């Protein structure tokens, strides 16, 4: 299948979220374009976003539930992360109302976000929330600004971050803690301070030095493509935020780019390899032994089948490195 045919598949009107994102992020069309406007207006009316919003009833109070965080991965916290990826913004009244409550409930004294404590931010929660809130249109909100300052303060001396060992001058960092860089990837550059710029450079070098995957023994879930990501890492996740940050020509991305190309189907699409938690991950194995406390897997598409979300993200990466036209 030629790239044009794959693009036509992404532009189908039955999923206006994907259509909108393909028009703007792949084809570079302006928000003022009539096709873009039409697709954006339909995001909450047709397809995945509509279905997700309808499940949160009544819509006026769906995030006022006492348990925003649990159960994973179907409670309001996780729903908002996915809706932010589908192109919805605070212009949608239900989104604005939910985000205001979300920020109030999860903001911490030190500037981060956390579902467990009001004092100290949690790295993965903060990164996911900051990224989603920026995409929803809250980049200039004081609590979002504080979160980006918190990322600088919580960065490891090694250059990366760690979900379970955060804070000033901590030594731990690992590839799984990708959320701050993904948040910076969508944060407007004009809002970056010098310290933020330096933090991103140090964080990017942490990933490049490890070629996005070299950390201990081979960990199979990193080589599978998932959606939703939640707080799980894989090589497409890494390629997405690294290329969005402008790292497109570094040879240390070659392994990940080669894997991306190898996983492309003959018809030009990519499969959704698995959903999170991956059965091969520690969380996936834990779920098998604790069915009464297990998280509830969530998927927009069928694992093992062609995925519009994975294909869209893969083509964005190839476009950024100047290879989309060559397939």
Secondary structure by P-SEA (a helix, b strand, c coil): ccaaaaaaaaaccccaaaaaaaaccccccccccaaaaaaaaacccccaaaaaaaaccccccccccccccccccccaaaaaaaaaaaccccccaaaaaaaaaaaaacccccccccccccccccaaaaaaaaaaaaaacccccaaaaaaaaaaaaacccccccccccccccccccccccaaaaaaaaacccccccaaaaaaaaaaaaaaaaaccccccccccccccccccccccccaaaaaaaaaaacccccccaaaaaaaaaaaccccccccccccccccccaaaaaaaacccbbbbbbbccccccccaaaaaaaaaaaaaacccccc
